[in-house]
């Protein structure tokens, strides 16, 4: 018996499929576990996807205090891992003292920590747990509490606060980098994948539909922006995006919009994704899940063509120009 893993990207397999041989239908049997079928169902029916991102991290006690000041501003109340609810700068300074961040900050400046030129060590990790617009904020907060307890309780000190000042409810989670046992928390890509799955599970425990599937598996290629760029875009002051858009517009006008170097890799990834979805569809047929297999087929057929950032911008500029032209044509003649 050979066990083949349907793997799209990274170290974690999208699905595990058990295959008995390759000779023919009589020699081959594909099985899907109930959890895998549930995951597939959520994905093809487009359950809301959780988002977890790292929003920097304080490299000094002063920087951590500034971040606490930002997330605990106005009406927002910070909740600690000990169940305390704090507001104001004095309370926030008390948390920093309780976490011994001044001591950690002094140690991180030691000439014996790391090679010359190495960036200062983070004292905390600033993590954002987010869900799309319309998700109950109270449920997001409860799920975030459960996630933080499961992942960090009795190991890393942490504090969290719910923000509802934007359409999508999100929780800022500040986690001390050094554990109580003296081990440092290092966040890798696989760590984020694991956290997304756990957070989605915590949300479902609150009765909130939530999923955690890789972007490539869902056919998503539109690039994500960093926190700083995203905030600047919302405020209308993103020089990065303005320069990119002007470059694309100039190339379109000159008729020489070149394909970016990463396009071929993007196309290869999409080809691999579709091949794996085809194998999953076979497995569903073998498990008698005809309706779900048909949903998979429609899901794959509905994936947008893979596009680079410049191609996405070109499409948006074209659509904007088309809308403006339509508005002018419908405007009343004077």
C-alpha positions as CSV (number, residue, x, y, z in Angstrom):
1,X,0.0,0.0,0.0
2,X,1.3,3.4,-0.9
3,X,0.2,6.6,0.7
4,X,0.3,9.7,-1.6
5,X,0.0,13.2,-0.1
6,X,-1.8,15.8,-2.1
7,X,0.5,18.7,-1.4
8,X,0.1,22.2,-2.9
9,X,2.7,24.3,-1.1
10,X,4.6,24.3,2.2
11,X,5.2,21.4,4.6
12,X,1.6,20.7,5.4
13,X,-0.4,18.5,3.0
14,X,-3.7,20.0,1.7
15,X,-5.3,16.5,2.0
16,X,-4.1,13.0,2.6
17,X,-5.3,10.4,0.1
18,X,-4.7,6.7,0.6
19,X,-4.1,4.9,-2.7
20,X,-3.9,1.2,-3.2
21,X,-1.8,0.8,-6.4
22,X,-2.2,2.5,-9.8
23,X,-3.3,-0.4,-12.1
24,X,-7.0,0.2,-12.4
25,X,-10.2,0.9,-10.6
26,X,-10.4,-2.6,-9.2
27,X,-6.9,-2.2,-7.7
28,X,-7.3,1.3,-6.6
29,X,-9.2,2.7,-3.6
30,X,-9.3,6.3,-2.5
31,X,-10.4,7.2,1.0
32,X,-11.2,10.6,2.5
33,X,-11.5,11.1,6.2
34,X,-14.6,12.9,7.6
35,X,-12.4,15.9,8.7
36,X,-11.0,16.2,5.1
37,X,-14.5,16.0,3.6
38,X,-15.6,18.8,6.0
39,X,-12.6,20.9,5.1
40,X,-13.4,20.4,1.4
41,X,-17.0,21.3,1.9
42,X,-16.1,24.5,3.6
43,X,-13.6,25.4,0.9
44,X,-15.7,24.9,-2.1
45,X,-18.7,26.6,-0.5
46,X,-16.4,29.5,0.3
47,X,-16.7,29.6,4.1
48,X,-15.1,32.8,5.4
49,X,-11.3,32.5,5.6
50,X,-9.5,33.5,8.8
51,X,-6.6,35.8,8.6
52,X,-3.6,35.9,10.9
53,X,-0.8,38.3,10.3
54,X,2.3,39.5,12.2
55,X,2.2,43.2,12.5
56,X,5.8,43.8,13.6
57,X,7.0,43.5,17.1
58,X,8.6,45.8,19.7
59,X,12.4,45.7,20.0
60,X,12.4,47.9,23.1
61,X,10.2,48.4,26.1
62,X,9.4,51.9,24.8
63,X,8.3,50.5,21.5
64,X,6.1,47.9,23.2
65,X,4.6,50.7,25.4
66,X,3.8,52.7,22.2
67,X,2.0,49.7,20.7
68,X,0.0,49.1,23.8
69,X,-0.9,52.8,23.6
70,X,-2.1,52.3,20.0
71,X,-4.2,49.1,20.6
72,X,-5.5,50.4,23.9
73,X,-6.6,53.8,22.7
74,X,-9.9,55.5,23.2
75,X,-12.6,53.0,24.2
76,X,-10.6,49.8,23.7
77,X,-9.8,47.8,26.8
78,X,-6.8,45.5,27.0
79,X,-7.2,42.0,28.6
80,X,-4.2,40.2,30.0
81,X,-3.6,36.5,30.2
82,X,-4.4,36.7,34.0
83,X,-7.9,38.0,33.2
84,X,-7.1,41.7,34.1
85,X,-8.8,44.4,32.1
86,X,-6.6,47.5,31.9
87,X,-6.8,51.0,30.4
88,X,-4.5,54.0,30.4
89,X,-0.8,54.4,30.2
90,X,-0.1,53.6,33.8
91,X,-1.8,50.2,33.5
92,X,0.0,49.5,30.3
93,X,3.4,50.3,31.9
94,X,2.5,48.0,34.8
95,X,2.1,45.1,32.3
96,X,5.5,45.9,30.7
97,X,7.1,45.8,34.2
98,X,5.2,42.6,35.1
99,X,6.6,41.0,31.9
100,X,10.2,42.0,32.8
101,X,10.5,43.6,29.3
102,X,13.0,46.2,30.6
103,X,15.3,43.4,31.7
104,X,14.8,41.5,28.3
105,X,15.5,44.8,26.5
106,X,18.8,45.2,28.3
107,X,19.9,41.7,27.6
108,X,19.0,42.0,23.9
109,X,21.5,44.9,23.7
110,X,24.3,42.8,25.0
111,X,27.3,42.6,22.6
112,X,27.3,38.8,23.1
113,X,23.9,38.3,21.6
114,X,24.3,37.3,17.9
115,X,26.6,38.3,15.1
116,X,27.6,41.8,14.4
117,X,25.0,43.8,12.5
118,X,22.2,41.5,13.5
119,X,18.8,43.2,14.0
120,X,17.7,43.8,17.6
121,X,15.8,40.9,19.1
122,X,12.0,41.3,19.4
123,X,10.7,41.5,22.9
124,X,7.1,40.8,21.8
125,X,5.2,39.6,18.7
126,X,2.3,41.7,17.6
127,X,-0.3,39.4,16.1
128,X,-3.6,40.3,14.4
129,X,-6.5,37.7,14.3
130,X,-9.1,38.9,11.8
131,X,-12.4,37.8,10.2
132,X,-14.4,39.3,7.3
133,X,-17.1,42.0,7.6
134,X,-20.3,40.8,9.2
135,X,-18.7,38.3,11.6
136,X,-20.0,38.7,15.1
137,X,-17.3,40.6,17.0
138,X,-18.1,38.9,20.4
139,X,-17.5,35.5,18.8
140,X,-14.2,36.7,17.3
141,X,-13.1,37.8,20.8
142,X,-14.2,34.5,22.5
143,X,-12.4,32.5,19.8
144,X,-9.3,34.7,20.1
145,X,-9.3,34.1,23.9
146,X,-9.6,30.3,23.4
147,X,-6.8,30.4,20.7
148,X,-4.5,32.4,23.0
149,X,-5.1,30.1,26.0
150,X,-4.5,26.9,23.9
151,X,-1.4,28.2,22.3
152,X,0.4,30.4,24.9
153,X,-1.1,29.8,28.4
154,X,1.6,29.1,31.1
155,X,4.3,29.5,28.5
156,X,4.3,33.0,26.9
157,X,2.7,36.0,28.6
158,X,0.1,37.7,26.4
159,X,-2.5,40.4,26.2
160,X,-5.3,41.0,23.7
161,X,-7.9,43.6,22.7
162,X,-10.8,43.6,20.3
163,X,-11.1,46.3,17.7
164,X,-14.4,47.1,16.1
165,X,-13.5,50.5,14.5
166,X,-13.2,48.8,11.0
167,X,-15.8,46.8,9.1
168,X,-13.9,43.5,9.8
169,X,-13.7,42.7,13.6
170,X,-10.1,41.9,14.6
171,X,-8.2,41.2,17.8
172,X,-4.7,42.5,18.5
173,X,-2.7,39.8,20.4
174,X,0.6,40.8,22.0
175,X,2.7,37.8,22.9
176,X,6.0,38.0,24.9
177,X,8.7,36.5,22.7
178,X,10.6,34.8,25.6
179,X,8.7,32.1,27.4
180,X,8.5,31.6,31.1
181,X,10.8,28.6,30.6
182,X,13.4,30.7,28.7
183,X,12.6,29.6,25.2
184,X,12.1,32.1,22.4
185,X,9.0,32.0,20.1
186,X,10.1,31.9,16.5
187,X,7.2,32.4,14.0
188,X,7.7,30.7,10.7
189,X,5.3,30.1,7.7
190,X,4.3,26.7,9.0
191,X,3.6,28.3,12.4
192,X,1.1,30.7,10.7
193,X,-0.5,27.8,8.8
194,X,-1.0,25.9,12.1
195,X,-2.3,29.0,13.9
196,X,-4.9,29.6,11.1
197,X,-6.3,26.1,11.4
198,X,-6.5,26.3,15.2
199,X,-8.1,29.8,15.1
200,X,-10.6,28.6,12.5
201,X,-11.5,25.7,14.8
202,X,-12.0,28.0,17.8
203,X,-14.3,30.1,15.7
204,X,-16.4,27.1,14.6
205,X,-16.6,26.2,18.3
206,X,-18.4,29.5,18.7
207,X,-20.8,28.7,15.9
208,X,-19.1,30.9,13.4
209,X,-18.4,29.5,9.9
210,X,-14.6,29.7,9.4
211,X,-12.0,28.0,7.2
212,X,-8.3,28.0,6.8
213,X,-7.2,27.0,3.3
214,X,-4.1,28.1,1.4
215,X,-4.6,31.0,-1.0
216,X,-3.2,29.1,-3.9
217,X,-5.5,26.2,-3.3
218,X,-8.5,28.6,-3.5
219,X,-7.1,30.1,-6.7
220,X,-6.3,33.5,-5.1
221,X,-3.4,35.4,-6.7
222,X,-4.3,39.0,-5.8
223,X,-1.3,40.2,-3.7
224,X,-1.7,41.1,-0.1
225,X,-0.3,44.3,1.2
226,X,1.7,44.9,4.3
227,X,0.1,46.7,7.3
228,X,1.8,50.0,6.6
229,X,0.9,50.0,2.9
230,X,-2.7,49.0,3.7
231,X,-3.2,51.8,6.2
232,X,-1.6,54.3,3.8
233,X,-4.0,53.1,1.0
234,X,-7.0,53.6,3.3
235,X,-5.8,57.1,4.1
236,X,-5.1,57.9,0.5
237,X,-1.4,58.5,1.1
238,X,0.3,55.4,-0.2
239,X,3.2,56.5,-2.4
240,X,4.1,52.9,-3.1
241,X,0.8,52.1,-4.7
242,X,0.6,55.4,-6.5
243,X,4.0,54.9,-8.1
244,X,3.1,51.3,-9.0
245,X,-0.2,52.4,-10.6
246,X,1.5,55.3,-12.5
247,X,4.1,52.8,-13.9
248,X,1.4,50.4,-15.0
249,X,-0.7,53.2,-16.6
250,X,2.3,54.5,-18.5
251,X,3.2,51.0,-19.8
252,X,-0.4,50.4,-20.9
253,X,-0.4,53.8,-22.7
254,X,2.8,52.9,-24.5
255,X,1.5,49.4,-25.3
256,X,4.4,47.5,-23.6
257,X,3.0,46.2,-20.3
258,X,5.5,43.4,-19.6
259,X,4.8,40.2,-17.8
260,X,6.5,40.1,-14.4
261,X,9.2,37.4,-13.8
262,X,7.0,35.6,-11.3
263,X,4.2,34.9,-13.7
264,X,5.6,31.6,-15.0
265,X,5.9,30.2,-11.4
266,X,2.4,31.4,-10.7
267,X,1.1,29.5,-13.8
268,X,3.0,26.4,-12.8
269,X,1.5,26.6,-9.3
270,X,-2.0,26.9,-10.7
271,X,-1.4,23.9,-12.9
272,X,-0.3,21.9,-9.9
273,X,-3.3,23.1,-7.9
274,X,-5.8,22.0,-10.6
275,X,-4.1,18.6,-10.9
276,X,-4.5,18.0,-7.1
277,X,-8.1,19.2,-7.2
278,X,-8.7,16.6,-10.0
279,X,-7.3,13.9,-7.8
280,X,-9.6,15.0,-5.0
281,X,-12.6,14.9,-7.3
282,X,-11.7,11.3,-8.1
283,X,-11.5,10.5,-4.4
284,X,-14.9,12.0,-3.8
285,X,-16.4,10.0,-6.6
286,X,-14.8,6.9,-5.1
287,X,-16.4,7.8,-1.7
288,X,-19.8,8.2,-3.3
289,X,-19.8,12.0,-2.7
290,X,-21.1,12.9,-6.1
291,X,-22.7,16.2,-5.2
292,X,-19.5,17.4,-3.5
293,X,-17.4,16.2,-6.5
294,X,-19.6,18.3,-8.7
295,X,-19.1,21.3,-6.4
296,X,-15.4,20.8,-6.6
297,X,-15.6,20.9,-10.4
298,X,-17.6,24.2,-10.4
299,X,-15.2,25.6,-7.8
300,X,-12.1,24.9,-9.9
301,X,-13.9,26.2,-13.1
302,X,-14.7,29.5,-11.3
303,X,-11.1,30.2,-10.3
304,X,-9.9,33.5,-11.8
305,X,-7.0,33.4,-14.1
306,X,-3.6,33.8,-12.2
307,X,-2.4,37.4,-12.4
308,X,0.6,39.3,-11.2
309,X,0.2,42.5,-9.2
310,X,0.8,44.6,-12.4
311,X,-1.8,42.6,-14.3
312,X,-4.3,43.1,-11.4
313,X,-3.6,46.8,-11.6
314,X,-4.0,46.9,-15.3
315,X,-7.4,45.2,-15.0
316,X,-8.5,47.7,-12.3
317,X,-7.4,50.7,-14.4
318,X,-9.2,49.3,-17.5
319,X,-12.4,48.8,-15.5
320,X,-12.2,52.2,-14.0
321,X,-11.7,53.8,-17.4
322,X,-14.6,51.9,-18.8
323,X,-16.9,53.0,-15.9
324,X,-15.9,56.6,-16.3
325,X,-16.6,56.4,-20.1
326,X,-20.0,54.8,-19.3
327,X,-20.8,57.6,-16.8
328,X,-19.9,60.3,-19.4
329,X,-22.1,58.7,-22.0
330,X,-25.1,58.6,-19.7
331,X,-24.6,62.2,-18.5
332,X,-27.4,64.6,-19.8
333,X,-26.3,66.9,-22.6
334,X,-26.4,70.6,-21.8
